[in-house]
Amino acid sequence: MALSPQLVAYQQRIEQVLDQVLPSTLVLPTRLHAAMRYAVLNGGKRMRPMLVYATGQALGQELECLDHAAAAIELIHVYSLIHDDLPAMDNDDLRRGKPTCHRAYDEATAILAADALQALAFELLTLAPSTLNTTQVLHMIRLLAQAAGSQGMVGGQAIDLASVGKLLTESELETMHRYKTGALIRASVGLGARAAHCSEAQYQTLDHYAACIGLAFQVQDDILDIESDTATLGKTQGADIAANKPTYPSIIGIAAAKQKLITLYDQALSALADLDERADSLREIAEFTVKRVH
């Protein structure tokens, strides 16, 4: 589906912010910085930064106060993709329509580039605008750290690797994906909400929305791994099947997976029912999540 001008503006904005915060290739070590920029720039849907911007604006925050949080979550996401593609993990050759970082450079450089992106993400959160107080900044740093750690994305990846070739229940699969994919998506919404001085009730409502679209994102990923193609996806189609990984279609069937996608979408929209038209970008991102083709 085509994105609205607002979401396209978010994408364009985060590209500029990322270009500014990433080290120049003229600064030593130049090869490392080149690898970092290669992995981050000119690719990806930028869904997580869009969620930061859309959430913050839904609650009345200015975009300038959201830039570093939006960049930080994308840097964490890209670091995870670099590691995910490594020979010791998924051993993939293609990401975002171009050779993976370890193929374009080398394995050691890719690992170091990912490590540096993770460190830069947390540095960015400390460079908060004056409109954010110290308590907010600490909440945001802790939120991102938890989402990226052993009880979040990294933990989900560990469960994923341990599950290859095993028959999981639907509940076990959902737990894995709420960690692996859902944690960063929830953190994206959470960062935007915290930066906007939200109430606890608003935070809980938005977190439920994020949990729904986070799981929906993975369900659609599993469906696309079967029904799409490598050129459209920008990554290897059928990789999960080839690796004998548990997916929603393999456990509950393709028809049930598609129905689950619709249910999660409906629940996400219901969570936004009390928010006004300023939350329309969040509604559109939910729709994009379930209708995307890559």
C-alpha positions as CSV (number, residue, x, y, z in Angstrom):
1,M,0.0,0.0,0.0
2,A,1.1,3.6,-0.7
3,L,2.0,5.6,2.4
4,S,0.3,8.9,3.2
5,P,2.4,12.1,2.8
6,Q,2.7,12.2,6.6
7,L,4.4,8.8,6.8
8,V,6.6,9.6,3.8
9,A,7.6,12.8,5.6
10,Y,8.6,10.7,8.6
11,Q,10.7,8.4,6.5
12,Q,12.4,11.3,4.8
13,R,13.1,13.0,8.1
14,I,14.6,10.0,9.7
15,E,16.9,9.5,6.7
16,Q,18.3,13.0,7.2
17,V,18.6,12.5,11.0
18,L,20.5,9.2,10.5
19,D,22.8,10.7,8.0
20,Q,23.7,13.4,10.5
21,V,24.2,11.2,13.5
22,L,26.3,8.5,11.9
23,P,30.0,9.1,11.8
24,S,31.5,10.4,8.5
25,T,33.5,8.0,6.4
26,L,36.3,10.7,6.5
27,V,36.7,10.0,10.2
28,L,38.9,7.2,11.5
29,P,38.3,4.3,11.5
30,T,37.0,4.9,8.0
31,R,36.2,1.3,7.0
32,L,34.2,0.8,10.1
33,H,32.2,4.0,9.6
34,A,31.6,3.1,6.0
35,A,30.2,-0.3,7.1
36,M,27.9,1.4,9.6
37,R,26.6,3.8,7.0
38,Y,26.2,1.1,4.5
39,A,24.0,-1.0,6.8
40,V,21.8,1.9,8.0
41,L,21.3,4.3,5.1
42,N,19.2,3.9,1.9
43,G,17.1,1.0,2.9
44,G,14.3,-0.3,5.1
45,K,10.8,0.7,5.8
46,R,11.7,2.8,8.9
47,M,8.7,1.5,10.6
48,R,10.1,1.9,14.1
49,P,11.1,5.5,13.7
50,M,7.7,6.2,12.1
51,L,6.1,4.8,15.3
52,V,8.2,7.1,17.5
53,Y,7.2,10.1,15.4
54,A,3.5,9.1,15.1
55,T,3.2,8.3,18.8
56,G,4.8,11.5,19.9
57,Q,2.8,13.7,17.6
58,A,-0.4,11.9,18.6
59,L,0.3,13.2,22.1
60,G,1.3,16.7,21.0
61,Q,5.1,16.5,21.0
62,E,7.2,18.3,18.4
63,L,9.2,16.3,15.9
64,E,12.5,17.9,17.0
65,C,12.1,16.3,20.4
66,L,11.6,12.9,18.9
67,D,14.5,12.8,16.4
68,H,17.2,11.1,18.6
69,A,14.7,8.5,20.0
70,A,13.6,7.7,16.4
71,A,17.3,7.3,15.3
72,A,18.2,5.3,18.4
73,I,15.5,2.6,17.8
74,E,16.5,2.3,14.1
75,L,20.2,1.9,15.0
76,I,19.3,-0.9,17.5
77,H,17.2,-2.5,14.8
78,V,19.9,-2.4,12.2
79,Y,22.5,-3.7,14.6
80,S,20.2,-6.7,15.2
81,L,19.8,-7.3,11.4
82,I,23.6,-7.3,10.9
83,H,24.0,-9.9,13.6
84,D,21.0,-11.9,12.4
85,D,22.5,-12.2,8.9
86,L,25.9,-13.5,10.1
87,P,27.1,-17.0,9.3
88,A,26.7,-18.1,13.0
89,M,23.0,-16.9,12.9
90,D,20.9,-17.0,9.7
91,N,23.8,-17.0,7.3
92,D,22.0,-14.7,4.8
93,D,23.4,-13.0,1.7
94,L,20.8,-10.3,1.1
95,R,19.2,-7.6,3.2
96,R,17.1,-4.6,2.1
97,G,17.8,-5.5,-1.5
98,K,21.6,-5.5,-1.3
99,P,24.4,-7.7,0.0
100,T,24.4,-8.1,3.8
101,C,27.0,-6.2,5.7
102,H,29.3,-9.1,6.2
103,R,29.2,-9.9,2.5
104,A,29.8,-6.3,1.4
105,Y,32.7,-5.9,3.9
106,D,33.7,-8.9,6.0
107,E,32.5,-10.7,9.0
108,A,34.7,-9.0,11.6
109,T,33.9,-5.5,10.3
110,A,30.2,-6.4,10.3
111,I,30.3,-7.5,13.9
112,L,32.1,-4.3,14.9
113,A,29.8,-2.1,12.9
114,A,26.8,-3.6,14.7
115,D,28.4,-3.2,18.1
116,A,29.2,0.5,17.3
117,L,25.6,1.1,16.2
118,Q,24.3,-0.3,19.5
119,A,26.6,2.0,21.5
120,L,25.6,5.0,19.4
121,A,21.9,4.4,20.0
122,F,22.3,4.8,23.7
123,E,24.6,7.8,23.3
124,L,21.8,9.5,21.2
125,L,19.3,9.1,24.0
126,T,21.6,11.0,26.4
127,L,21.6,13.9,24.0
128,A,18.0,14.8,24.8
129,P,16.5,18.2,24.0
130,S,16.0,20.6,26.9
131,T,12.2,19.9,26.8
132,L,12.9,16.4,28.2
133,N,13.8,16.1,31.9
134,T,16.3,13.7,33.4
135,T,13.6,11.3,34.6
136,Q,12.1,11.0,31.1
137,V,15.6,10.4,29.6
138,L,16.3,7.7,32.1
139,H,13.0,6.0,31.5
140,M,13.7,6.0,27.7
141,I,17.2,4.6,28.1
142,R,15.9,1.8,30.4
143,L,13.0,1.1,28.0
144,L,15.4,0.7,25.1
145,A,17.9,-1.4,27.0
146,Q,15.2,-3.8,28.2
147,A,13.7,-4.1,24.8
148,A,17.0,-4.9,23.2
149,G,18.3,-7.3,25.9
150,S,17.8,-10.9,27.1
151,Q,14.2,-10.2,28.1
152,G,13.6,-8.6,24.7
153,M,15.0,-8.8,21.2
154,V,18.2,-10.7,22.0
155,G,16.3,-13.2,24.1
156,G,13.9,-13.7,21.3
157,Q,16.7,-14.4,18.9
158,A,18.2,-16.9,21.4
159,I,14.8,-18.7,21.6
160,D,14.6,-18.6,17.8
161,L,18.0,-20.3,17.3
162,A,17.1,-22.9,19.9
163,S,13.8,-23.7,18.2
164,V,15.2,-24.6,14.8
165,G,13.8,-28.0,13.8
166,K,11.5,-28.2,16.8
167,L,7.7,-28.3,16.9
168,L,6.5,-25.3,19.0
169,T,3.0,-24.7,20.3
170,E,1.3,-21.5,19.1
171,S,1.8,-20.0,22.6
172,E,5.6,-20.8,22.5
173,L,5.9,-19.2,19.1
174,E,4.0,-16.1,20.2
175,T,6.3,-15.7,23.2
176,M,9.4,-15.9,21.0
177,H,8.1,-13.3,18.6
178,R,6.9,-10.9,21.3
179,Y,10.5,-10.9,22.4
180,K,12.3,-11.0,19.0
181,T,10.2,-8.6,17.0
182,G,7.5,-7.2,19.3
183,A,9.9,-5.8,21.9
184,L,11.5,-3.2,19.7
185,I,8.1,-2.2,18.2
186,R,6.7,-1.7,21.6
187,A,9.8,0.3,22.6
188,S,9.3,2.5,19.5
189,V,5.8,3.5,20.7
190,G,7.0,3.7,24.3
191,L,9.8,6.1,23.4
192,G,7.5,8.4,21.6
193,A,5.0,8.3,24.5
194,R,7.6,8.9,27.1
195,A,9.0,11.8,25.1
196,A,5.6,13.3,25.0
197,H,5.0,13.4,28.8
198,C,2.2,10.9,28.5
199,S,0.0,9.7,31.4
200,E,0.3,6.1,32.6
201,A,-3.1,5.3,31.3
202,Q,-2.1,6.6,27.8
203,Y,1.1,4.6,28.0
204,Q,-0.7,1.4,28.8
205,T,-3.2,1.9,26.0
206,L,-0.5,2.7,23.4
207,D,1.6,-0.3,24.7
208,H,-1.4,-2.6,23.9
209,Y,-1.6,-1.2,20.4
210,A,2.1,-1.7,20.0
211,A,2.0,-5.3,21.2
212,C,-0.8,-6.1,18.7
213,I,1.0,-4.6,15.7
214,G,4.3,-6.1,16.9
215,L,2.9,-9.6,16.7
216,A,1.0,-8.8,13.5
217,F,4.3,-7.7,11.9
218,Q,5.8,-11.1,12.5
219,V,2.7,-13.0,11.4
220,Q,2.8,-11.1,8.1
221,D,6.5,-11.8,7.8
222,D,5.8,-15.5,8.1
223,I,3.1,-15.3,5.4
224,L,5.3,-13.3,3.1
225,D,8.1,-15.8,3.5
226,I,5.8,-18.2,1.8
227,E,3.8,-16.1,-0.6
228,S,6.2,-13.4,-1.8
229,D,9.5,-13.5,-3.7
230,T,13.1,-12.5,-3.1
231,A,13.0,-9.4,-5.3
232,T,10.0,-8.0,-3.6
233,L,11.1,-8.8,-0.1
234,G,14.6,-7.6,-0.5
235,K,15.8,-10.6,1.4
236,T,15.9,-14.3,0.7
237,Q,12.3,-15.7,0.2
238,G,11.7,-19.1,1.8
239,A,14.6,-18.7,4.2
240,D,12.6,-19.8,7.3
241,I,11.3,-22.9,5.5
242,A,14.8,-23.8,4.3
243,A,16.1,-23.3,7.9
244,N,13.3,-25.5,9.3
245,K,12.2,-22.6,11.6
246,P,8.8,-22.7,13.3
247,T,6.4,-20.1,11.8
248,Y,2.7,-19.3,12.1
249,P,1.8,-21.0,8.8
250,S,3.7,-24.1,9.7
251,I,2.1,-24.4,13.1
252,I,-1.5,-23.2,12.6
253,G,-1.8,-23.1,8.8
254,I,-1.8,-20.3,6.3
255,A,-5.6,-19.6,6.6
256,A,-5.5,-19.4,10.4
257,A,-2.4,-17.2,10.2
258,K,-4.2,-14.7,8.0
259,Q,-7.2,-14.7,10.3
260,K,-4.9,-14.0,13.3
261,L,-3.5,-11.1,11.3
262,I,-6.9,-9.6,10.9
263,T,-7.7,-10.1,14.6
264,L,-4.5,-8.4,15.7
265,Y,-5.2,-5.5,13.4
266,D,-8.7,-5.0,14.8
267,Q,-7.4,-5.1,18.4
268,A,-4.8,-2.5,17.5
269,L,-7.4,-0.1,16.1
270,S,-9.6,-0.7,19.2
271,A,-6.7,0.4,21.4
272,L,-6.7,3.8,19.6
273,A,-10.4,4.3,19.9
274,D,-10.2,7.1,22.5
275,L,-7.5,9.0,20.6
276,D,-8.4,11.8,18.1
277,E,-7.4,12.3,14.5
278,R,-3.8,13.1,15.6
279,A,-3.4,9.3,16.0
280,D,-4.4,8.6,12.4
281,S,-0.7,8.0,11.5
282,L,-0.7,5.2,14.1
283,R,-3.9,3.8,12.5
284,E,-2.2,3.9,9.1
285,I,0.9,2.1,10.4
286,A,-1.3,-0.7,11.7
287,E,-2.9,-1.0,8.3
288,F,0.5,-0.9,6.6
289,T,1.7,-3.7,9.0
290,V,-0.9,-6.1,7.8
291,K,-1.0,-5.1,4.1
292,R,2.7,-4.7,3.4
293,V,4.3,-6.8,0.7
294,H,7.9,-6.6,1.9
